[in-house]
Amino acid sequence: MINLNNVPARRRSWAAAACGAAIVGATVPAPAQTGGTANTVASHVAAAKAAADDTWLILYSELCGGAMGFGGRASSLPPARGGPGGGRQSGPPPRDEWYRDPVKVFDNLYVFPTADVNAWAIQTSDGIIMIDATYDYSVKELIVDAMPKVGLDPRQIKYVVVTHGHGDHFGGAAYLQEHYGAHVVLSQADWDLMLNPPPAAPKGGKQGKAPAAPVTPPKKDLVAMEGQPITLGGEKVTPVMIPGHTPGSMGLIFEVIDRGKKHTAALFGGTILLAGAISDAGLQQYLHSIDHFKEITKQAKVDVELQNHPLYDGLEERLAKLRDRKPGAPNPFVVGKSNYQKFLDVQAECMRAAVARRVP
């Protein structure tokens, strides 16, 4: 399996294609599976590959690689800081491993990226709506101190919409709440997860690891509801509940403007990193959530794909194209309505392969 984590950004499309070919041509591990099961897994993987086409090959290699037991870049990354218990590994990593400058992606939308997680800022006439807040250790330098680089004022942050209750997304929310009075918005299920996390593993427990350092959550604030938009300055961010990654993961739909032209963006805020770490019931719930989000985004005519984890959609490549964009050239984040639906199809088919692979 090609490790895309070690492939330069300009070569990842090629690497993902090679990786994809390896997945489709691979033999499903035996003897745990019958011939029928193996054929079912292969058919789902092939369907995912067809949906990926040339646009979503990295997503395909990540999710179907995990479904087939090969892993991908996600499986080669260090353990995530900010897992289900809201904890993280003790001490922040060196700044040069995670800091990236913010980028203006649309007339009203900015990304604040790290190596493994993104936050987004929607600028409105009455202030800023943040989507996620990254880690507790990164929020000040990555978001607050960097906002003036793209003409934003952190004092204008009015809402922080947290897509799900893991520490790499909510970690910085308490800082924004305390220093700027920002309202924090989560689903009720993930407020519960965040404020009542499962206990950390004891020191010397599994694999001899010390317990994760706790991340301070924000104070309980606003509860997001399906279909009820968060509104500021005439702009709306509409939550869609997509449980599976966490009990209250959310997708978000909102309008963006590119050189004066309106588009509809969606962010699927609970993409499962490794299918092998999720229960069968969790995968079935996740599949239902994808189908639900697919229906809602089709009705909304979504044509812009955004993510809160950059490894799934080639963020670095798209930002590079954006920097080199000529007048009249398309915005690389505008993928079209059909391609957005294919993005969800790749997720669904790879997860169906994961479910089928577990059948005795």
C-alpha positions, 0 to 999 in steps of 0.5 A: 500500500502506498503511504500517501503521507510521504508523497509530495502534494503534487504527486498525490493524485498519481499516488492515489490512482496507483493505490486505488488500482492496488485496492481494486485488484487485491484479493480479499483476505481469507479464510474469514470470508466466503466467496460470496462475501468476497465478491460483495466486498469487491463489488462495493470497492469497485463501485467506490472506485467508479464514483471516485473517478479522477476527483476523489481518489484520495478519499477512496484510497483512505476509506476503501484502503481501511475497509480492505485492511490495507490502511492509508495515510490516516493509518500511518498518522500518529494517534489523534490528539482529541479522541472520543474522551476529549483527551490528547497526547500530553504536550503540544507538538512542535509548531512547525508540524501543524501551523499553516497560514490562513487562506481566503477560499471564497469571498466570504469563507476562510480556512485555518488549516493544520496538518490534520484538521481544519477550521473555517470562518464565514464572514458576515455583515454582523460578525464571524461564524467559525466552524470548529476551533481545532486544538486547544494548543493551536487556537491562539496562533492558528486562528486568533493571531492569524486572522489579521493576515486575511483581514479578519478580526477575532473580536468579531467571532460570534459563533463557533459551530463544532461539528462533533465532540472530539478534542481536535474540533472543540479544543479551541472553543473554550478559548474563543468563548472565554476571550471573545464571548463567542457562542458555542453550538453543538448537537445535544448528543455531543454536548453530552459526549464532550462534557461527560467523556468516557474514562481514559485508559489507565497508565500502563494499560493498553500498549503501555500508553499513559492516559490522554491529557484532558482538554477543557471543554467550553461551557454548555451553550447552544444546542444545534437542531436538525434543519434549524439554521444558525443565522448571523448577518443574513447568512445561514448555516444549517445543521444536518445530524449525521451520527456514526463518527460520534453520537451527535456528528453534524454536517453543515450546509451554507452559502458561499460567494465566489467572485460575486457568484453564489454557490452552496457548500456542504461540510460532512463533519464526521468522516470516519478515520478508520473503519476498523475502529467502529462497531458494526452498529456504528457503521450501519448508523454511519451509512444511514447518515450518509444516505440522509446527508446525500438526500439533503445536499441533493435537495440543496443543490450543493456544489462545493465540497469542504472538509474538516480533515484535509487528508480526505479531499486534497486540500493542499493541492486545491489551495495551491490551485487557488493561489495560482488561479487566473481570472476566469478560471474555476474555483477548485473547491466548486466541484459541481452538484454531481461530483459532490454526490459522488463524494458521498457515494465513495464514502458509502460504498467503502463503508458498505465494503467494510460492513460486508467484510465483517460478515462471517 
